[in-house]
Amino acid sequence: MVMANTDAEFEAADQAVWTEMARRILKGAAPDSLDRTDEDGLVTRALYPVDAPDARAATAHLLPAFPHRRLVEGWQVCQPVGSDAANADIHEALGSGATALLLQSGAPAEIGQLLDDVVLTAVGLGLEGEAATPAHYRTIIERANAQGEAADRLDLDAGLDVLTQADEGLALHAAAPAGHRLFRIDGWAQHNLGLTAAQELGYVLAGVAELFRAAESAGIAPADIAGRVSVRLALPADMFAGIAACRAMRRLWDGILLACGIDPVPVRIEGFASLRMMSVLDHEVNMLRTTTALLGGAIGGADAMAGFGHDLLTGETPGARRTARLAQVLMMAESEIARSLDPAAGAPFIESRTDDLADAGWSAFQEIERAGGLTAAIKAGYDTGAGRRRRNGARGQNESR
């Protein structure tokens, strides 16, 4: 039997119809009885009002740092390179999905051996951990020059910490090529220590404020240093939380630039799969968690992402790392997720969640500033106890429903 086109048409349903349908399913209970409160006190509703078409058309899209590049190349697939890695491991990663390397340790003199036969201008390069030093940064530039590659064509992130290395990074600013990022503000690490999503965003904003103040003290205009910043966010197993976090971060970035009188500058967002969500027992399930987390970052518009092997907590194997990389490759090459910009924009739930999280993140930022800034807040225990208190409060609210 062939169904006519008219048989597939449905009557228009407004908000009242959906509400009544939900009420019948719930046997008379109100739909908001299904609402849930998260660790930041933000409410996820069972039903969201649908705006008029003209309101949806006016939705502001929150785009990646370089939209044109995203459409053509997708996001960067980052591979952390630990202290035990060898040159062969780097080539294996680059041959199976990685488009960016995050060098974590090793003496500056060892960088050359590690990157042997790597075309530096063809991959993204980032420094972190023990390798996030001016000496390592200069070594990579020297290596590029020795290979006949122009330093200003490097996609390079020095990864310096705004709290402990601000002066060193600001000293590099004048001579560093314009496209190089010197500072990374790492919300992902704080997430793994226990911060909630809003507190993580507040931490990042407070780091930006600390950097801008340090720049002013050094006689450098904050507007000149804004383009030197990258942000790292956690991507949890809740895909929608990852989407909202990336979108809210761009909104907050624009907000702090506006508050400082700085013209809009795109910010690079790195989405890293959460370590808090990983399980030691039945660790194969971590593949599902990681893939879902990365999907949230992909839809949310992360400029670069890193997943970890499902066996990370018991000793990450090369095969597990490869699977985490190729999951992203499949998203881009086969699912073509990178071929749309901010695809979740306009969805009432996503827009509401983004707005609520951005507001909560700004409040967390203000809380840190009232405490005297990020350094003072950390000394007071902001990065350890705050998230636990929020989660316990949210658990109590949900249990009382």
C-alpha positions in Angstrom: 0.0 0.0 0.0 1.4 3.4 -1.0 0.7 6.2 1.4 -0.3 9.5 -0.1 1.5 12.7 0.9 -1.6 13.9 2.6 -1.7 10.8 4.9 1.7 11.9 6.4 0.4 15.3 7.4 -0.4 16.0 11.0 -2.6 18.6 12.6 -0.9 21.6 14.1 -0.3 21.2 17.8 0.3 24.2 20.1 1.8 24.3 23.5 -1.5 23.6 25.2 -2.0 20.4 23.2 1.4 19.1 24.2 0.8 20.1 27.9 -2.5 18.3 28.0 -1.0 15.2 26.3 1.7 15.1 28.9 -0.8 15.5 31.7 -2.8 12.6 30.5 0.3 10.4 30.3 1.1 11.5 33.9 -2.4 10.6 35.0 -3.2 14.2 36.0 0.1 15.3 37.3 1.6 18.5 36.0 4.3 18.2 33.4 6.7 20.2 35.6 6.7 17.3 38.0 9.3 15.8 35.7 11.5 18.9 35.9 15.0 18.2 37.3 17.6 20.5 38.9 21.3 20.0 38.1 24.3 20.6 40.3 24.2 24.4 39.5 20.6 24.7 40.5 19.5 25.1 36.8 16.2 23.5 35.9 15.8 21.1 33.0 12.2 21.1 32.0 10.1 18.4 30.6 8.4 20.7 28.1 9.7 24.0 26.6 7.6 26.6 24.9 8.1 26.8 21.2 8.7 30.4 20.0 7.1 31.9 17.0 8.9 31.3 13.6 10.0 34.9 13.4 11.6 34.7 16.9 13.5 31.5 15.9 14.7 33.2 12.7 16.3 35.9 14.9 18.4 33.3 16.9 22.0 34.4 17.2 24.3 31.6 16.1 27.4 31.0 18.2 30.1 30.1 15.7 33.5 28.4 16.0 36.5 30.7 16.0 37.1 30.2 12.2 33.7 29.2 10.7 35.1 28.9 7.1 37.9 26.5 8.3 35.4 24.4 10.3 33.2 23.8 7.2 36.2 22.7 5.1 38.5 21.0 7.6 36.3 20.3 10.6 37.7 20.6 14.1 41.2 19.5 15.2 41.6 16.0 16.5 44.1 16.4 19.4 46.3 13.7 20.6 48.0 14.2 24.0 51.7 13.1 23.8 53.0 11.9 27.1 56.5 11.5 28.5 56.8 7.9 27.4 55.9 8.7 23.7 58.4 8.2 20.9 58.6 9.7 17.4 56.9 6.5 16.0 53.9 7.1 18.3 53.4 10.5 16.9 53.6 9.3 13.3 51.1 6.5 14.2 48.7 9.1 15.7 49.0 11.4 12.7 48.4 8.5 10.4 45.2 7.5 12.2 43.2 10.6 12.7 45.2 13.1 14.7 45.5 16.6 13.3 47.0 18.2 16.4 49.6 17.2 19.0 49.7 18.2 22.6 53.2 17.8 23.9 53.2 17.2 27.7 56.8 16.7 28.9 60.4 16.3 27.9 63.3 18.6 27.9 63.3 21.3 25.2 66.3 19.5 23.5 64.1 16.4 23.1 61.4 18.2 21.2 63.4 17.9 17.9 63.7 14.1 18.2 60.1 13.8 19.1 59.0 15.8 16.0 61.5 14.3 13.6 60.0 14.1 10.0 56.8 15.9 11.1 55.8 18.9 8.9 55.1 21.3 11.6 53.0 23.7 9.6 50.6 20.8 8.7 49.5 20.0 12.2 48.3 21.9 15.3 50.9 22.0 18.1 50.2 22.7 21.7 52.3 22.6 24.9 51.0 21.6 28.3 52.2 20.4 31.7 56.0 20.4 31.9 56.3 21.3 28.3 54.4 24.5 28.7 57.4 26.8 29.0 58.9 29.6 26.9 61.9 27.4 26.3 59.8 24.7 24.7 57.9 27.3 22.7 61.1 28.8 21.3 62.5 25.4 20.5 59.5 24.6 18.3 60.0 27.9 16.4 63.7 27.2 16.0 62.8 23.7 14.8 60.4 25.1 12.2 63.0 27.6 11.0 65.6 24.9 10.6 63.2 22.9 8.5 62.5 25.9 6.3 59.0 26.4 7.7 57.8 29.9 8.5 57.1 30.4 12.2 54.1 32.6 11.4 52.5 29.7 9.6 52.6 27.5 12.7 49.3 26.7 14.5 51.0 26.9 17.9 49.7 27.2 21.5 52.3 27.7 24.2 49.8 26.7 26.8 51.2 29.0 29.5 49.2 29.4 32.8 47.7 32.8 33.5 48.3 32.5 37.2 51.9 31.3 37.4 53.3 32.2 34.0 51.6 35.5 33.0 54.9 37.5 33.1 56.7 35.0 31.0 53.9 34.9 28.4 53.6 38.6 28.2 57.3 38.9 27.6 56.9 36.7 24.6 54.0 38.7 23.2 55.9 41.4 21.3 58.0 39.0 19.2 55.5 36.2 18.8 53.7 35.8 15.5 50.1 37.2 15.6 48.5 33.8 15.2 50.2 32.1 18.1 48.3 31.6 21.3 50.4 32.0 24.4 47.9 31.4 27.2 45.6 28.5 27.9 42.9 28.7 30.6 42.1 25.2 31.6 38.5 24.7 32.9 38.7 21.0 32.1 41.3 20.4 34.8 39.1 22.2 37.3 36.1 20.1 36.2 38.0 17.0 37.0 38.8 18.4 40.5 35.0 18.8 41.1 33.8 22.1 39.8 30.3 22.3 38.3 29.7 23.4 34.8 28.8 27.0 35.8 31.8 27.2 38.2 34.1 25.9 35.4 32.9 28.8 33.2 33.3 31.2 36.0 36.9 30.0 36.6 37.7 30.5 32.9 36.3 34.1 32.9 38.2 34.8 36.1 41.4 33.6 34.4 40.7 36.0 31.5 40.3 38.8 34.0 43.6 38.0 35.8 45.4 38.0 32.4 43.9 41.3 31.4 45.0 42.9 34.7 48.5 41.4 34.3 48.7 42.8 30.8 47.7 46.3 31.9 50.3 46.2 34.7 52.9 45.3 32.0 51.8 48.2 29.8 50.0 45.9 27.3 46.5 46.7 26.2 44.1 43.8 27.0 42.7 44.2 23.5 46.2 43.2 22.2 46.4 40.1 24.3 42.8 38.8 23.9 43.8 36.9 20.7 46.5 35.1 22.6 44.1 33.1 24.7 42.7 29.6 24.3 40.1 27.9 26.5 39.8 24.3 27.5 36.4 23.0 28.6 35.2 19.6 29.8 32.8 17.6 27.7 30.7 15.3 30.0 28.7 12.2 29.1 25.6 14.4 28.9 25.8 15.5 25.3 23.4 18.4 25.8 25.6 19.7 28.7 28.6 19.8 26.4 26.6 21.6 23.7 25.4 24.2 26.1 28.9 24.7 27.7 30.6 25.4 24.4 27.8 27.8 23.4 27.7 29.5 26.8 31.5 30.0 26.7 31.3 31.9 23.5 28.5 34.1 24.9 30.5 34.8 28.1 33.7 35.5 26.1 31.9 38.1 24.1 30.4 39.5 27.3 33.7 40.0 29.1 35.3 41.6 26.0 32.3 44.0 25.9 32.6 44.8 29.6 36.3 45.6 29.0 35.6 47.7 25.9 37.4 45.3 23.6 36.2 44.7 20.1 35.0 41.1 19.4 37.9 38.6 19.0 37.2 34.9 18.4 38.3 32.5 21.1 39.5 29.0 20.4 37.7 26.4 22.5 39.2 23.0 23.1 36.7 20.4 24.3 38.3 17.6 26.3 36.3 14.5 27.3 35.7 14.5 31.0 37.8 12.2 33.2 35.3 12.4 36.0 32.9 10.3 34.0 35.3 7.4 33.3 34.9 4.0 35.0 37.5 1.5 36.1 35.0 -1.3 36.2 33.5 -2.4 32.8 35.7 0.2 31.2 34.5 -0.7 27.7 31.4 1.5 28.5 33.8 4.4 28.5 33.8 4.3 24.7 30.2 5.2 24.7 30.7 8.0 27.3 33.6 9.4 25.3 31.8 9.3 22.0 28.7 11.0 23.4 30.8 13.6 25.1 32.7 14.3 21.8 29.4 14.6 20.0 28.4 17.3 22.4 31.5 19.2 21.6 31.1 18.7 17.9 27.5 20.1 17.9 28.5 22.8 20.3 31.2 24.1 18.0 34.4 23.2 19.7 37.4 24.2 17.6 39.5 21.2 18.8 38.7 18.1 20.8 40.5 15.3 22.5 39.1 12.0 23.6 40.9 9.4 25.7 41.2 5.6 25.5 38.5 3.8 27.3 41.2 2.0 29.4 42.8 5.3 30.4 42.4 4.6 34.2 44.1 1.3 34.0 46.8 2.1 31.5 45.8 3.6 28.1 46.7 1.3 25.1 47.5 2.5 21.6 44.4 0.8 20.2 42.1 2.6 22.7 43.7 6.0 21.8 43.2 5.1 18.1 39.5 4.4 18.6 39.0 7.7 20.4 40.6 9.5 17.5 38.7 7.7 14.8 35.4 8.3 16.5 35.9 12.0 15.7 37.1 11.2 12.1 33.9 9.3 11.5 31.8 12.2 12.8 33.4 14.5 10.3 34.1 12.2 7.3 31.0 10.1 7.4 28.4 11.8 9.5 29.5 15.2 8.2 28.7 16.9 11.5 31.2 19.7 10.8 29.3 20.8 7.7 26.8 22.8 9.7 27.5 25.7 12.0 25.8 25.8 15.4 23.1 23.2 14.3 21.4 23.2 17.8 20.7 26.9 17.6 17.0 27.8 17.9 16.0 24.7 19.8 14.1 26.0 22.8 15.8 23.6 25.2 19.3 24.4 23.9 18.7 28.1 23.8 17.3 28.1 27.3 20.0 25.9 28.6 22.7 28.1 27.1 21.2 31.3 28.5 20.8 29.8 32.0 24.3 28.3 32.0 25.8 31.6 30.8 24.0 33.5 33.5 25.2 31.1 36.1 28.7 31.2 34.8 28.7 34.9 35.0 27.5 34.8 38.6 30.3 32.3 39.4 32.8 34.7 37.9 31.4 37.6 40.0 31.7 35.4 43.1 35.4 34.8 42.3 36.0 38.5 41.7 34.3 39.4 45.1 36.7 37.0 46.7 39.6 39.0 45.4 40.2 37.3 42.1 41.1 33.8 41.0 44.3 33.4 43.0 42.6 34.4 46.2 39.6 32.3 45.5 41.7 29.2 44.9 43.6 29.8 48.2 40.2 29.8 49.8 39.3 26.4 48.3 37.2 27.4 45.4 38.5 24.7 43.2 37.9 21.8 45.7 34.8 22.3 47.8 32.5 24.5 45.8 31.4 21.9 43.3 30.7 19.2 45.9 28.4 21.6 47.9 26.5 22.5 44.7 26.0 18.8 43.8 24.8 17.9 47.2 22.2 20.7 47.1 20.9 19.7 43.7 20.6 16.1 44.8 18.4 17.1 47.7 16.1 19.2 45.5 15.6 16.3 43.0 14.9 13.8 45.8 12.3 16.1 47.3 10.2 16.1 44.0 
